[in-house]
Each structure stands twice: as C-alpha cells, then as structure tokens.
C-alpha cells in the first residue's frame, strides 16, 4: 500500500484566499483524522471521521474550517478565508479501528502571508 | 480534557539508554501510545500500552502504570538515527491527544 497520501505538500497563499487540503487514506481503514501541528500548540486533532461520517469536530478552531469525506478514499479540509495564524503543518492520518496505531500522511505545510 | 507532561529535551551519546517519562491526566483512558517524528517528517507509531506493564519492541520498550497515570518509553543502544521528537499520546476511544514531545539528540 502507498500509505496515506496528502496533497499538496506545500501551499503558500495570501490571507483571505480559500485553501483546500486533500487526503487519501489507506484502503480499508475506517477512521480518518485531520491534525494540525505548530510549535506553539503542538499536534492537535481537528476532526475525525468513521466510515465517512464526522464523529468529533470539537477541535476545529473556527467556522472558517470545514472538512468533508465524500467517500472512503477521499477527504478534504478547507479553510475559507485563510489567515496568517492558520500557517501550520496539516496531517491526515488513518487507522483500522483500534485507535491505537494511526498512520500519518507526509503532511501539507501551509503558509498564509 | 486531557493533559500530558513529558520532558522537552534529552541528550545522550550513541549506545546509551534514554528513558522518556510521560504523566497524564485524562477523562476516559484506553491506552498510552508513543510516536516518533523526525525533523520535517510525519509522526510514526512506535508502541501502545493498554494494560500495565512493559512492552518490548526491539531496542524500544514502553511501560504503563494506569494507577499512577504514568508511562515511559525506553530507548536502548541509542543510534544517531534515533535523534527525533518522541510524543506520548493518550487514547480516549478513537481519539489521540498528544503531549508536547521530547526532542532526543544523540551525540557521537
């Protein structure tokens, strides 16, 4: 398996623009997680899905953030409008259900100027 | 909510043994995980303890005491490639809450 795939790997955008991050989980994994990592706040869970259904979005910082999972092999995290404080590395991870071992994608490094 | 404490930095020489402690406070606890992250890379899973005791995986071992809300990761026979950040994480159902991470630097 190719592992969790994320795109783009790097994104530089201007404040106010819409940003869409994409993730393809490992085939057969029922759970998909979106994380954000910054020096100040560490690695924080934003939202997670089970069988394409959002289960817990309590970590989503603001209404500017939204996530969807239209099918088992694709998820998006959208920020609209983006702000400089959204600059971070965004990771997508998937797991097969135990919750213990999550497989992380390579991340998307987002810079908002 | 959850809170986890782990040391911010540890430095050791090649071949040495390093122990990274993690104490946690959480509502709802399924287990304690450890992840490794190299600079610029993604977190990768190392170990998981759901029950008290020691789990050994090669040069790495992890320990959990549920009654003490405490665990540790033991890195043995340190190698240069072990220089990385190590995160403990508590699992509550399917969610992981991560500590701030411990940066391990291995010197020749």
HADDOCK unambig.tbl for C-alpha pairs under 7 A between the chains (distance, minus, plus):
assign (segid A and resid 42 and name CA) (segid B and resid 100 and name CA) 5.64 0.50 0.50
assign (segid A and resid 43 and name CA) (segid B and resid 98 and name CA) 6.26 0.50 0.50
assign (segid A and resid 98 and name CA) (segid B and resid 94 and name CA) 6.90 0.50 0.50
assign (segid A and resid 99 and name CA) (segid B and resid 93 and name CA) 6.90 0.50 0.50
assign (segid A and resid 99 and name CA) (segid B and resid 94 and name CA) 4.30 0.50 0.50
assign (segid A and resid 99 and name CA) (segid B and resid 95 and name CA) 6.64 0.50 0.50
assign (segid A and resid 100 and name CA) (segid B and resid 33 and name CA) 6.65 0.50 0.50
assign (segid A and resid 100 and name CA) (segid B and resid 48 and name CA) 6.41 0.50 0.50
assign (segid A and resid 100 and name CA) (segid B and resid 91 and name CA) 6.84 0.50 0.50
assign (segid A and resid 101 and name CA) (segid B and resid 45 and name CA) 6.07 0.50 0.50
assign (segid A and resid 102 and name CA) (segid B and resid 45 and name CA) 6.84 0.50 0.50
assign (segid A and resid 103 and name CA) (segid B and resid 44 and name CA) 6.82 0.50 0.50
assign (segid A and resid 104 and name CA) (segid B and resid 42 and name CA) 6.14 0.50 0.50
assign (segid A and resid 104 and name CA) (segid B and resid 43 and name CA) 6.28 0.50 0.50
assign (segid A and resid 104 and name CA) (segid B and resid 44 and name CA) 6.83 0.50 0.50
assign (segid A and resid 105 and name CA) (segid B and resid 42 and name CA) 6.58 0.50 0.50
assign (segid A and resid 106 and name CA) (segid B and resid 41 and name CA) 6.49 0.50 0.50
assign (segid A and resid 106 and name CA) (segid B and resid 42 and name CA) 5.35 0.50 0.50
assign (segid A and resid 107 and name CA) (segid B and resid 42 and name CA) 6.74 0.50 0.50
